[in-house]
Amino acid sequence: PAACLFLSSLWPEPDSSAAGVRTEALLHSFQQWGFHVSFATSAAPKPQYIKRLASHGIAAFECALNREDELRRVLVSCQPDVVVFDRFFTEEAFSFRVRELVPEALRILDMQDMHALRRGRQATVELCIKEGADAESAMAAGLAHVPLASSTDLLRELAAVHRSDLTLVCSPVERTMLRSTYGVAAEKLELASFFCEEAATDGAPGGVGYGYEPTHGFAARRDFVTIGGFKHPPNVDAVKWLSTEIWPCIREQLPDAQMRVYGAYPTACVQQLHRPEAGFHVCGFARSLDVLGGACVMLAPVRYGAGIKGKIVDAWRHGLPVVSTPIGAEGMGGADGAPWGGRIAASSTAFAAAAVELASNVQQWETAQAESRRLLAALYGREANLDTVRRAVEKARDGLAERRSRDFMGALLWQQTARSTEYFSRWIELKETGLAVSAIAEAWSGPGGTGK
């Protein structure tokens, strides 16, 4: 069978990040498509994830950065026909050696989210808030931000896209930006958001559709919840804003309300927000997403970010309406006032009012839940989305030689003649200057010289 190798700087952690869930789905899907799948990472060993991969028949390898012998060993073992780079910095680290050692392998970049856009929005929002702007104005500025050629992150990311044969993009907004603003060829981009089972009409904890069955309707649910790993800066910022500005407004109207914050790797500043007396509970790592099945409303006050928000997808999978921001809901429907699986609000007061409304009005809650189910199937249906990826991979593999022959930008970046002549010139200058210095030193201190 054909072979596929995933290269990453991280172990896939489906129990602590949405990105991990998505990566694991892709790993298993390549297996279903008939590939022998392997996973290699430069991260330190984590036995639990190595064991998890092995339990699914996926070989795991450690592969340090800047060690050609180690990568050669992995490639010889796997003999990949397809190599998937998890994020652009992994492509930077490994692609040139992959291209040299297995030149016929299809090279796929999985962006996850557009890092340059996320970081640019973060800088924009933080600057606006520092200068005294309110959250709504800061988020509007963040949404309007378009990374320019002066952004090193953007240039690195675009270079990785152009060097790759195919790029998987999570967000339709980012795919449009890559095509329209940055001129990436449409055939090099494929939308690959999330891959979710359509919710069932009934279910049990841990099962498909858990949270949609009648026993988990509005009357059986209570309180508010949010979830997200705290290695991701937007999640830290969201919880801070939630604690300081939004939650006090909610408690004014619902004095007995409780807020539970889940997420792996909570930072010290997040842990300090734990205030049970105010109904604000920092619960840390959630061992199961079943915690979403009993909550009434998910709060996702994301002020900056990019990509598709996994926490919203997870909430919808568990029958849980969401209150989020324009940035949080970006690319997930709800644009221009269209029906959405919850509410979208930009200011702290509007956000709190929307949360109270959904938690207090059964009719509004049920309407939002029904819409979340519709969007889940329409945007993130597992079979449809994975079939799109499969067809894109097959098309790229079947016409790889022709695709590369007309990929002028990719070829240019691999050739890099402009930079090579620059560095060759610098090397000559250094060499000649070094020789001249040596000759002067020898004349100064050698026989007949005047050096001491």
N, C-alpha and C positions, 0 to 999 in steps of 0.2 A: 504493500500500500504506500501511498504518498505520505510524506512526513512533514510535520509543522513544528517549528521551534518558536516559542515565545521567549523574548529577552526583556528583562525588566530590572529596575533598580530596587524593586520591592517584592516581597512575597504577596501573593493575592490573599487579602484578609476579608473574606465576605462577611465575617461577623463584626467588622469594625468600620467598614467604609463601603459606600455605594460603588466606588470604582472597583473594589475587590469583588463585589457581586457581579458586576458587568464583565470583568476579566474572566471570572470563573465560568460564566455563561458561554463566553467565546471559546474557552478551552474545551468545554464539553461538546460544544457544537461542532468544532473541527473534528472531534472524535466521531460524532454521529455522521459526519460527511465522509468518513472513511480514512481520515488521516491518523497516522501514529503521532501522538502529541507529546512534546517534551517542554519543560519549563526551566529556564536558567536565569539566575539573578546574581547581581553583585552584592546583595544585602547579606548581612550576617545570618548564619543558619537559624531557623526557627523550626524545631522538630515537629511541632503540632501541624504546621502547614505542609512540611515535607511529607508527613504521614497522610495528611488529607489528600494531597495530590496523588500519592502512591495508591491510596484506596480506590481511586478512580482510574488507575492504570496509566497515570501520567508520570514519566520519569523526571526527577528534579535534579538540577545541577547547580553547583556554585561556580561562579565565573567572575573573577575579580576584574576590575577595570585595568586597562593598559597592560594586559598580560596576554599576548598573542598565543602563547602555547596553551593556555587554559581554554581560550575560545576555540582554538584548533581542535583540542581534545573533544570539546562538546560537539562541534560540527562534524567531526569524523564519526562520533558515536551516533548522532542523530541523522546525518545525511539529509538535511531538510530540503524540501521542494518549495516551502513557504517559510519565511521568517517574519514574525510580527514583533515590532518594537513598541514597547509600552511607554509612550510619551516621547517627546522630541529629544530629551537629553540622553535617553537610552540609544536612540538612533545615532546621535552625535558620537557616542562612545564606541559603538560596535559596528556601524554600517559599513565603514570603509574596509574593515577586515572581512566582514561577511561578503561584501562585493568581490573581494580578492579571492577568498577561499571557496565560496560557492556562488560563482557568478551567474548561474542559471536560475538561482532561487528567486522567487517573487518576494520583493521586500515591501512589507505593509507597515505603515505608521498608524498606531492607534493613539489619537490625540488626547482622549479622555475629555479635557476641556481646553479651551484656547488660553494658554498660560499668559500670553502677552496681554490679552484683553482683561483677564481677571486681575493681574497685577496693576495694569494701568488704571482700571476702575478703582482698585483699592487706594492707590495713591491719590486719585482725584477726589474720592469721597472723604478720605482722611484729611486732605488739605482743606476742603470746603468746611468740614466740621471744625477744624482747628481755627479757621478764620471766622467762625461764628454762625455759619449757615445751619438751618434746621435740616433734619433728616430728609425731608421731602425734596428740598432744593439740592442737597448733596447727591441723592440718588438720581435725580434728573440729570445732573452733570455727569454722573458715572455712566448712565445709559447712553449719553451723547458722546462719550469718549470713543475715539477711534485711534488705535495705536499708529504712530507715524514711523517713517523710515529712521528716525533718530532713536527708536526703541531697539535696544540690543536683543531683548527677549523676542520681539517680533521677527527680527532678521534671522535669528537662530531657528525659530519655529518655522518660518517660511522656507528656509534652506532645507530643513528636514523634510518638509512636505514635498519640495521639488526633487530632492534626491530619491524619494521613495517612489515605488511604482503605483501604489494605491494608498490613500489615507482615509481612515475611518473617523468620521466627525460626529460628535454626540448631538450637537444642537443645530437645528435648521437655520437659526440666526447666524451662527458662525460659518456654516457652509456657504450661505449667501454672501457673507463678508469676504470669505476667502476667494470666491469667484468674482464678485463685483468690484470690490475695493482693491484686492491684491492680485487679480488676474490669474488665479490658478485654474488650470484647465478642468472643465466639469468632469471629464472621464477619470481624473485622478482623485475625485472626492466621492465618498459614499456615506450617506447618513446611516449611523449605527447608534441609536440612542440606548434604550433599555429593552430588555427582552423578558416580558412578564407573561405568565399564564393569565388568561382571561379569568376573572373572578367567578367562582361557582356560586350557585344559589344557596348552597348550604356548606358547612364545613366544620372542622374541629381545630382546636389550637395547633398551630404548626402546619395546617393544611392549606390547600389552595382556596382562596376566597374566604378565609377565616375573617370574620368581622362583618360579612354581608348577610349571614343567616339571620332569621327573625329574632333569635335569642340575643343577638348583639345589636338590636336596634337602638334608637335614641334613648328609650327609657332605661336600658341596661347599662348605659355609658355615663361616665362622669369625669369631670376635671379636664385639664389641659396637659398637653405633652409636646415635647420637641426632642429631636434626636439628631446626632451628627458627630463625627469624630473631631476631636479638638486639635489634631495636627493640622487641620485645615483652617487658616486664619479667618475666612468668612464666618465660620461657625462660632468662633470665639467672640467676634464682634457682634454677631446676632444675639447671643445670649446676654452679653453685657447690655445692649440696647433694650432687650426684653426685660431684664431685671430692673434697670434704672428708670426707664421711662414708660414702658408699656404696661408692665404688670401692676404698678401702683394704680393706674387708671382702671384696670379690670377689677382689682380688689375693691375699689370705691363702689362699684356697681354690684359686684358679687363678693361680699365680704367673706364667705366661706369657701371660695374657690381655691383649688390647689393646682400648682404648676409643677410638673415633673420633667427634669432635664436629664436625658440619657445621652451617652456618647463615650467612646473609648478615648483614653489618654487625656483626661481633663487636666488642664493647666492649673497652677496655683491660683491665678486670678479668677478662674471659673469656680474652683472649689470655695473661694471666699464669698461667692454669691449665695451660697447655701444659707437660707434663712427660713427654717421651718415655721417660726412664729409668724412670718408673713405669707406662709403658704407656698414658699418657693424652695423646692427640693432639688438639689443637685445629686442625682442618683448614680452617675458614672456609667460604666459599661453595662449594656443591656444584653443579657445572655440569650434573649430571644426577642424577635420583633412582635411576639404575641402581646407585649406591653401596649402595642398600638390598638389592639382589638378591643380593649376596655375603655379607652379614652374617648372623650367627646369631640374634642377639636385639636388638631395639630396647629401649632404656631411656628411659623418659619420666617422670622423677620430679617431676611437676608438683605443687607444694605449694599453689598458688592459681591461680585462673583461672575462666573461664566459657566457654560455647559448646561446640562440638565440636572436639576436638583433631585438627587436620589431619595432624599427624605420625603419629598412630596410624592414620588412614585410609590414608595413604601407605604405611606399613609393611605393612598388611594387603594392599594392592594388589600388593605385591612379595613376598608369601608369607612375611612376616617376623613371627613372634610378638612380642608386646610385654609388658614389665613396666611397669606404671604404678601410680598412686595412686588412691584413691577419687575425688579431684577430677579427675584426668586421664581416668579412665574414665567419668565422670558422663555419663549420657544415651546411653551407647554399649553397653548390655547389661551383663551380669555382675552385676547387682544381686542382693543376697541370696544370693550364692554360685552363681548360675547360670553355666553354662559360658561361657567367654570366650576370646578369641583371644590368650591369654597368661596373665599373673598380675596380681593387684591386691594391693598391699601398702602399708601406711601408715608403718611404721618403717624406719629405715635398715638394720637387721639383717634384717628380714623381706624387704625389697626385695632386698638382696644375695643372700639364700638363694634367693629365687625366680629371680633371674637365673642363678645357678649351676646350679640344677636344670634349667632349660630348656636351658641351654648344654651340659649333660652327659648328658641323658637323651633318647635319640632317640624313644622312645615318647611321652613327655610333650610333646616338641617337635612331633611330627607331629600329635598330638591338638589341640594349640593352634593349629597352622597350619590344620587343617581347620575349626576353629571360627571362626577369623578370616575364612576364605573365606565361611562361611555368613553371618556377621554383615555382611560387606561387601555381599553380595547383598541381604540382608533389610533393612538399614537405609539403604544408600547407593546402591542400584541407580539408575543414571543415568536410564533411561527412565521408571521408576515415579515417581521423585522430581520429575523435570522435568514430567511429565504432571500431577502434583498442582499444581505452580506454575502451569502453563498454564491449567488449569481454574479456579483461583482468580482469575487475572487476567481471564479471559473473563467469569466470573460478576460480578466487580466492575465491569467495563466495561459489561456489558449492563444492569446495574441501578444505575448510578452515581447518578442523580438520586434514586431512592428510598432508596438507601443513605445518602446525605448528609442526606436529609430526616428520618431517624430517628437520626442520629448526634448526639445532643444534646451530649455532652461535646466532640466535635470542633467543633461550632458554637459552643459556649460559649467555647472557647479562641480561635477566630477572632474572635469578637465582643469579648472582653476588656473588657466594659463597666466592671467594677470597677476594673481598672487604668487604663483610660482616664480615668475620672472622677478618680482619684487624681492622675494626671499633669496633667490639665487644672486641677485645683485648685492644684497646685504651680506651674504656669505662671502662673496668675492672681496667686498670691501673689508670685512673683518679679517679675512685671510691675508690680504695684501698689507693691511695696516699692521697686523700682527708680525708679519715677516719684516716689515720696515722697522718696527720697534726693536725686534730681535737683532737686526743688523746694526742699529745704532748702539744698542747695549754692548754688543760684541766689540764694536769699534772703540767704544769708550773705555772698556775694562780689559780688552785683550792686549796681546803683545804690541808694544809701541804706543798704547793708548795712554791717556792721562788720568783715567779713572783710578780711584784709590781702592 
